[in-house]
Amino acid sequence: MKSAALAFALLPTLACAQFALHNGDRVVFYGDSITDQRLYSFDTEAFIRTRFPKLNIFFVHSGWGGDRVTGGGGGAIDLRLTRDVLAYKPTMVTIMLGMNDGNYGLFNQDVFDKFCKGYQHIMDRIKRDDPGVRFTLIQPSPYDEVTRWPTITGGYNSVLLKFADFIKDLGSREGDIVADFNTPVVEMLKAANDKDTNLAQRIILDRVHPGDAGHLTMAEALLKSWNALGVVSDVELEQGKVVRSENAKVSDVSSQGGLSWTELEGGLPFPINLKDPTIRLVADSSDLIQALDQETLKVSGLSGRYNLTIDGKIVGTFTADELTAGVNLALLDTPMRAQAQEIVTLARIRSDVHNQRWRSIQMYWVLGADKQSEKLRDEALDAMDRCDNDLDKVARRAALPKPHQFSLKPVPIAMSTQR
């Protein structure tokens, strides 16, 4: 285990020189009900935990349904910022607002001006109390008028696009990252609608709140704005020799009885559930897999058919031509994918613990206003904070990749013929 840990430590950190997040960052996702769903934000967290296991980054999900630039059900804007953003001393804050601010009607200049003023106030307030904080400004996701007819003349999404233009200009002026959640989702919806209209309508059932599939496209847009690359690893072998090994260490290559080797990757695949038909439709209607999940294995110089085995388990059978072209291991049921799914589960538990701490105890403690109940509340909050931090550490430890034993063994001709 010590040698494996040393080998992993010596692997280069994939794309970290360009990646927008840094070791020690604290990321707060701020927004309305679409952020409150904790889907695009969680997908982003899960990707980073699996793809960049060396980075110690803490994530806080602070969306509140119905919010506008002035606040909402969770309190006025300055209370929201104090309690739900600044309390966590963030180094990166993402802001996603606008869907509710346009009032779901025709464009109104006064409404637009109020949005612009309020959005600027949010940034100014955070910067005042947290100098040096970085921002990612998110252009609002679309109101679905692709799979259904518009509800107003000209469409409500055209109003959101005006808000998006303001956010883009503001980000340019302030030197902040801007992530477009509108254009790629609309393009994906158009392609999905052409393929399967009924299923495409399930991507954003109520026109406003995407389901899991739609949020993956939004997470992709955010990760692209942060320069996260889609390569888990890229390994190529030819006639028993390593030709290329990107973000992976390949050793102990042997050509006896087929081909075998040990491989330690620098990250894990992002476990996208392609068994879900809506997610599969989104993947087929976008560059989701290409952008986020490339774990490529190429092997040339073979002939016939081969069983690919990882840690003693057959994960697929491929022809020599398929292996020469390259196999994306991220789409297979591999030990690496199983480990990644474990990380996602742990991260989800941690996220749920924090949400319960925030929304059930901090917000709605109901034992009364006496000092004893306040003491109980504070003790409960402290306990859940410790649990949150412990789960974060567990998830990060569990995300460290492990070495795996690969082998390619010829499929007997009789069996190959039967297949």
C-alpha positions as CSV (number, residue, x, y, z in Angstrom):
1,M,0.0,0.0,0.0
2,K,2.9,2.4,0.8
3,S,4.4,1.9,-2.7
4,A,0.9,2.5,-4.3
5,A,0.4,5.7,-2.3
6,L,3.9,6.9,-3.3
7,A,3.2,6.1,-7.0
8,F,-0.1,8.0,-6.8
9,A,1.6,10.9,-5.1
10,L,4.1,11.1,-8.0
11,L,1.4,11.2,-10.6
12,P,0.9,14.6,-12.2
13,T,-2.3,16.4,-11.0
14,L,-4.4,16.5,-14.2
15,A,-4.9,20.0,-15.6
16,C,-4.5,21.7,-12.1
17,A,-2.3,24.4,-13.6
18,Q,-5.4,25.6,-15.6
19,F,-8.2,24.4,-13.3
20,A,-10.1,27.3,-11.7
21,L,-10.2,25.7,-8.2
22,H,-7.3,25.3,-5.9
23,N,-6.3,23.2,-3.0
24,G,-8.0,24.5,0.1
25,D,-10.8,26.3,-1.7
26,R,-14.2,26.6,-0.1
27,V,-17.0,26.8,-2.7
28,V,-20.4,28.1,-2.0
29,F,-23.2,27.5,-4.6
30,Y,-25.7,30.3,-4.2
31,G,-29.0,30.7,-6.0
32,D,-32.7,30.0,-6.1
33,S,-34.7,26.7,-6.3
34,I,-32.7,25.4,-9.2
35,T,-29.6,25.5,-7.0
36,D,-31.8,24.4,-4.1
37,Q,-32.3,21.1,-6.0
38,R,-28.7,20.3,-5.2
39,L,-28.2,18.6,-8.5
40,Y,-25.9,20.6,-10.9
41,S,-23.9,21.7,-7.8
42,F,-23.7,18.1,-6.5
43,D,-22.7,16.8,-9.9
44,T,-20.0,19.4,-10.0
45,E,-18.8,18.4,-6.5
46,A,-18.9,14.7,-7.4
47,F,-16.9,15.3,-10.6
48,I,-14.2,17.2,-8.8
49,R,-13.9,14.7,-5.9
50,T,-13.4,11.8,-8.3
51,R,-11.4,13.6,-11.0
52,F,-9.1,15.6,-8.7
53,P,-8.6,13.5,-5.6
54,K,-5.5,15.4,-4.6
55,L,-7.4,18.6,-4.1
56,N,-8.9,19.4,-0.7
57,I,-12.0,21.4,-1.6
58,F,-15.0,22.0,0.6
59,F,-18.5,22.5,-0.9
60,V,-21.5,24.2,0.5
61,H,-24.9,24.2,-1.3
62,S,-26.9,27.3,-0.4
63,G,-29.8,27.6,-2.8
64,W,-33.3,28.6,-1.7
65,G,-36.5,28.1,-3.6
66,G,-38.1,31.2,-4.9
67,D,-35.1,33.5,-4.3
68,R,-34.5,36.6,-6.2
69,V,-31.7,39.2,-6.0
70,T,-33.6,40.7,-3.1
71,G,-33.8,37.4,-1.2
72,G,-36.9,35.4,-0.5
73,G,-38.3,32.7,1.8
74,G,-35.0,32.3,3.6
75,G,-34.8,36.0,4.4
76,A,-33.8,39.3,2.9
77,I,-30.7,39.3,0.8
78,D,-28.3,40.6,3.4
79,L,-29.4,38.0,5.9
80,R,-29.1,35.3,3.3
81,L,-25.6,36.4,2.4
82,T,-24.5,36.6,6.0
83,R,-25.9,33.3,7.1
84,D,-25.7,31.2,4.0
85,V,-22.6,32.5,2.2
86,L,-20.2,34.6,4.3
87,A,-20.4,32.3,7.3
88,Y,-18.5,29.7,5.4
89,K,-15.6,32.0,4.4
90,P,-15.8,31.0,0.8
91,T,-12.9,31.5,-1.7
92,M,-15.2,30.8,-4.6
93,V,-18.9,31.8,-4.8
94,T,-21.2,30.8,-7.7
95,I,-24.3,32.9,-8.2
96,M,-27.3,31.6,-10.2
97,L,-30.3,33.9,-10.2
98,G,-32.8,35.3,-12.7
99,M,-35.5,32.7,-13.2
100,N,-37.8,34.3,-10.6
101,D,-36.6,37.9,-11.1
102,G,-38.2,38.2,-14.5
103,N,-41.6,37.5,-13.0
104,Y,-42.4,34.9,-15.8
105,G,-43.8,37.7,-18.0
106,L,-42.8,40.0,-20.8
107,F,-39.6,42.1,-20.5
108,N,-40.0,45.1,-18.2
109,Q,-37.3,47.7,-17.9
110,D,-37.9,48.5,-14.3
111,V,-37.8,44.8,-13.4
112,F,-34.6,44.4,-15.3
113,D,-33.0,47.4,-13.6
114,K,-34.0,46.0,-10.2
115,F,-32.3,42.8,-11.1
116,C,-29.1,44.4,-12.3
117,K,-28.9,46.6,-9.2
118,G,-29.6,43.7,-6.8
119,Y,-27.1,41.4,-8.5
120,Q,-24.4,44.1,-8.2
121,H,-25.3,44.5,-4.5
122,I,-24.8,40.8,-3.9
123,M,-21.3,40.9,-5.4
124,D,-20.4,44.1,-3.6
125,R,-21.6,42.8,-0.2
126,I,-19.7,39.6,-0.5
127,K,-16.5,41.3,-1.6
128,R,-16.8,43.9,1.2
129,D,-16.9,41.2,3.9
130,D,-14.7,38.6,2.1
131,P,-11.9,40.4,0.2
132,G,-10.2,38.2,-2.3
133,V,-13.2,36.0,-3.0
134,R,-13.6,34.8,-6.5
135,F,-16.9,34.6,-8.4
136,T,-18.4,32.4,-11.0
137,L,-21.4,34.2,-12.4
138,I,-24.0,31.8,-13.9
139,Q,-26.3,32.9,-16.7
140,P,-29.7,31.5,-15.9
141,S,-30.8,28.1,-17.2
142,P,-33.6,28.3,-19.8
143,Y,-37.4,28.3,-19.4
144,D,-38.2,25.3,-21.7
145,E,-39.8,26.6,-24.8
146,V,-38.2,23.9,-27.0
147,T,-40.2,20.8,-26.1
148,R,-43.3,22.9,-25.6
149,W,-44.9,26.1,-27.0
150,P,-44.0,29.5,-25.4
151,T,-46.4,30.8,-22.9
152,I,-46.0,34.4,-23.7
153,T,-45.3,36.4,-27.0
154,G,-41.6,36.1,-27.8
155,G,-41.1,33.5,-25.0
156,Y,-40.0,34.0,-21.4
157,N,-36.5,32.6,-22.2
158,S,-35.9,35.7,-24.3
159,V,-36.3,37.7,-21.1
160,L,-33.8,35.4,-19.3
161,L,-31.3,35.9,-22.1
162,K,-31.4,39.7,-21.5
163,F,-30.5,38.9,-17.9
164,A,-27.8,36.5,-19.2
165,D,-26.3,39.3,-21.3
166,F,-26.1,41.6,-18.2
167,I,-24.3,38.8,-16.3
168,K,-21.9,38.2,-19.1
169,D,-21.1,41.9,-19.3
170,L,-20.7,42.2,-15.6
171,G,-18.4,39.3,-15.4
172,S,-16.3,40.8,-18.2
173,R,-16.1,44.1,-16.4
174,E,-15.2,42.5,-13.0
175,G,-12.8,39.9,-14.4
176,D,-15.0,37.0,-13.1
177,I,-15.7,33.6,-14.6
178,V,-19.0,33.4,-16.4
179,A,-20.8,30.1,-17.0
180,D,-23.6,29.8,-19.6
181,F,-26.4,27.5,-18.4
182,N,-28.8,28.6,-21.1
183,T,-27.3,28.1,-24.5
184,P,-26.0,24.5,-24.0
185,V,-29.2,23.4,-22.4
186,V,-31.3,24.8,-25.2
187,E,-29.0,23.2,-27.8
188,M,-29.3,19.9,-26.0
189,L,-33.1,20.2,-25.7
190,K,-33.3,20.8,-29.5
191,A,-31.3,17.7,-30.3
192,A,-33.2,15.6,-27.7
193,N,-36.5,16.8,-29.0
194,D,-35.6,15.8,-32.5
195,K,-34.8,12.3,-31.3
196,D,-37.7,11.7,-28.8
197,T,-40.2,14.5,-28.1
198,N,-42.0,12.7,-25.3
199,L,-38.8,11.8,-23.5
200,A,-37.3,15.2,-24.1
201,Q,-40.2,16.8,-22.2
202,R,-39.0,14.9,-19.1
203,I,-35.7,16.7,-19.1
204,I,-37.4,19.8,-17.6
205,L,-40.8,18.6,-16.6
206,D,-42.2,21.9,-15.4
207,R,-40.3,24.1,-17.9
208,V,-38.2,25.5,-15.0
209,H,-36.6,22.8,-12.9
210,P,-34.4,20.3,-14.8
211,G,-34.3,16.7,-13.5
212,D,-31.0,14.8,-13.1
213,A,-30.4,14.6,-16.8
214,G,-30.7,18.4,-17.4
215,H,-28.6,19.2,-14.4
216,L,-25.7,17.1,-15.9
217,T,-25.6,19.5,-18.9
218,M,-25.5,22.5,-16.5
219,A,-22.7,20.9,-14.4
220,E,-20.8,20.3,-17.6
221,A,-21.1,24.0,-18.5
222,L,-19.9,25.0,-15.1
223,L,-16.9,22.6,-15.2
224,K,-16.0,23.8,-18.7
225,S,-15.9,27.4,-17.4
226,W,-13.5,26.2,-14.8
227,N,-11.3,24.4,-17.4
228,A,-11.9,20.9,-16.1
229,L,-10.7,18.4,-18.7
230,G,-12.6,15.2,-19.4
231,V,-9.7,12.9,-19.4
232,V,-9.6,10.3,-16.6
233,S,-6.7,8.6,-18.2
234,D,-5.4,7.8,-21.7
235,V,-3.3,4.7,-22.0
236,E,-2.0,3.1,-25.2
237,L,0.0,-0.2,-25.5
238,E,1.5,-1.7,-28.6
239,Q,3.0,-5.2,-28.7
240,G,3.6,-5.3,-25.0
241,K,5.1,-1.8,-24.7
242,V,3.6,1.4,-23.3
243,V,3.2,4.0,-26.0
244,R,1.3,6.6,-24.1
245,S,0.3,7.0,-20.4
246,E,-1.6,10.2,-19.5
247,N,-2.6,10.6,-15.9
248,A,-1.8,7.0,-15.2
249,K,1.2,4.9,-14.2
250,V,1.5,1.6,-16.1
251,S,3.9,-1.1,-14.8
252,D,4.6,-4.8,-14.8
253,V,3.6,-5.2,-18.5
254,S,3.8,-8.9,-19.6
255,S,2.9,-10.5,-22.9
256,Q,2.8,-14.1,-21.6
257,G,-0.6,-15.7,-22.3
258,G,-2.1,-12.5,-23.7
259,L,-1.3,-9.1,-22.2
260,S,-1.3,-8.0,-18.6
261,W,-0.2,-5.0,-16.6
262,T,-0.7,-2.9,-13.5
263,E,-2.3,0.5,-13.8
264,L,-2.7,3.3,-11.3
265,E,-4.8,6.2,-12.5
266,G,-4.6,9.7,-11.2
267,G,-8.4,10.0,-10.9
268,L,-11.6,8.2,-11.2
269,P,-14.4,8.1,-13.8
270,F,-17.5,10.3,-13.2
271,P,-20.2,7.6,-12.9
272,I,-23.0,8.8,-15.2
273,N,-26.1,6.6,-15.0
274,L,-26.7,5.8,-18.7
275,K,-29.2,3.2,-17.7
276,D,-31.6,6.1,-17.0
277,P,-33.3,6.7,-20.4
278,T,-33.5,10.4,-19.9
279,I,-29.8,10.7,-19.0
280,R,-29.0,8.5,-22.0
281,L,-31.0,10.8,-24.3
282,V,-29.1,13.8,-22.9
283,A,-25.8,12.1,-23.4
284,D,-26.8,11.2,-27.0
285,S,-27.9,14.8,-27.6
286,S,-24.7,16.5,-26.3
287,D,-21.0,16.1,-25.8
288,L,-21.5,15.1,-22.2
289,I,-19.4,11.9,-22.3
290,Q,-16.7,13.4,-24.5
291,A,-16.4,16.5,-22.2
292,L,-16.5,14.8,-18.8
293,D,-15.7,11.1,-19.0
294,Q,-12.9,9.8,-21.1
295,E,-11.0,6.8,-19.7
296,T,-9.3,5.6,-22.8
297,L,-7.5,2.3,-23.3
298,K,-6.0,1.5,-26.7
299,V,-4.1,-1.7,-27.5
300,S,-2.7,-2.4,-30.9
301,G,-0.8,-5.3,-32.5
302,L,-3.5,-7.9,-31.6
303,S,-5.8,-10.1,-33.6
304,G,-9.0,-11.9,-32.8
305,R,-11.2,-11.2,-29.8
306,Y,-10.2,-10.6,-26.2
307,N,-11.7,-10.6,-22.7
308,L,-10.7,-7.5,-20.8
309,T,-10.3,-8.4,-17.1
310,I,-9.7,-6.0,-14.3
311,D,-8.8,-7.4,-10.8
312,G,-10.0,-10.8,-12.0
313,K,-13.4,-9.6,-13.3
314,I,-14.3,-9.6,-17.0
315,V,-15.5,-6.1,-17.8
316,G,-15.9,-6.6,-21.6
317,T,-15.1,-8.5,-24.7
318,F,-13.6,-6.6,-27.6
319,T,-12.2,-7.3,-31.1
320,A,-8.7,-6.3,-31.9
321,D,-10.1,-3.5,-34.1
322,E,-12.1,-2.1,-31.2
323,L,-9.1,-2.2,-28.9
324,T,-7.0,-0.5,-31.6
325,A,-9.6,2.3,-31.9
326,G,-9.8,2.7,-28.2
327,V,-12.3,1.6,-25.4
328,N,-13.8,4.1,-23.0
329,L,-13.5,2.3,-19.6
330,A,-15.6,5.0,-18.0
331,L,-18.7,3.4,-19.6
332,L,-17.9,-0.1,-18.3
333,D,-18.7,-1.8,-15.0
334,T,-15.1,-1.5,-13.6
335,P,-13.7,-1.5,-10.1
336,M,-12.7,2.2,-10.8
337,R,-16.4,3.0,-11.5
338,A,-17.5,1.2,-8.4
339,Q,-15.1,3.2,-6.3
340,A,-16.3,6.4,-7.9
341,Q,-19.9,5.5,-7.1
342,E,-18.9,4.9,-3.5
343,I,-17.4,8.4,-3.4
344,V,-20.6,9.9,-4.9
345,T,-22.7,8.1,-2.2
346,L,-20.4,9.4,0.6
347,A,-20.5,13.0,-0.8
348,R,-24.3,12.8,-1.1
349,I,-24.6,11.7,2.6
350,R,-22.4,14.6,3.6
351,S,-24.4,17.1,1.5
352,D,-27.6,15.8,3.1
353,V,-26.2,16.2,6.6
354,H,-25.3,19.8,5.9
355,N,-28.7,20.5,4.4
356,Q,-30.4,19.1,7.5
357,R,-28.1,21.1,9.7
358,W,-29.0,24.3,7.8
359,R,-32.6,23.9,7.0
360,S,-34.0,21.8,9.9
361,I,-31.9,22.9,12.9
362,Q,-30.4,26.3,12.2
363,M,-33.5,27.6,10.4
364,Y,-36.4,25.9,12.2
365,W,-35.4,25.1,15.8
366,V,-38.7,25.0,17.6
367,L,-38.0,24.2,21.3
368,G,-38.4,27.9,22.2
369,A,-36.4,31.0,22.8
370,D,-35.0,30.2,26.3
371,K,-31.3,29.8,26.9
372,Q,-31.5,26.1,27.5
373,S,-33.0,25.5,24.0
374,E,-30.5,27.8,22.4
375,K,-27.7,25.7,24.1
376,L,-29.2,22.5,22.8
377,R,-29.5,24.0,19.3
378,D,-25.8,25.1,19.3
379,E,-24.7,21.7,20.5
380,A,-26.7,20.1,17.7
381,L,-25.2,22.4,15.2
382,D,-21.7,21.8,16.4
383,A,-22.3,18.0,16.3
384,M,-23.5,18.2,12.8
385,D,-20.6,20.4,11.7
386,R,-18.2,17.8,13.1
387,C,-20.1,15.0,11.2
388,D,-20.0,17.2,8.1
389,N,-16.2,17.7,8.4
390,D,-15.6,14.0,9.2
391,L,-17.6,12.8,6.3
392,D,-15.7,15.2,4.0
393,K,-12.4,13.6,5.2
394,V,-13.8,10.1,4.7
395,A,-14.9,10.9,1.1
396,R,-11.6,12.5,0.2
397,R,-9.6,9.5,1.6
398,A,-11.9,7.1,-0.2
399,A,-11.4,9.0,-3.5
400,L,-7.7,8.1,-3.7
401,P,-7.2,5.8,-6.7
402,K,-5.9,2.3,-6.3
403,P,-3.7,0.2,-8.5
404,H,-5.5,-2.4,-10.6
405,Q,-4.5,-5.5,-12.4
406,F,-5.4,-5.5,-16.1
407,S,-5.3,-8.4,-18.5
408,L,-6.3,-9.1,-22.1
409,K,-6.8,-12.8,-22.9
410,P,-7.8,-14.2,-26.2
411,V,-11.3,-15.6,-26.5
412,P,-11.1,-19.2,-27.8
413,I,-12.0,-19.4,-31.5
414,A,-15.0,-21.7,-30.8
415,M,-16.4,-19.3,-28.2
416,S,-15.7,-16.3,-30.5
417,T,-17.6,-18.0,-33.4
418,Q,-20.6,-18.6,-31.1
419,R,-20.7,-15.0,-30.2
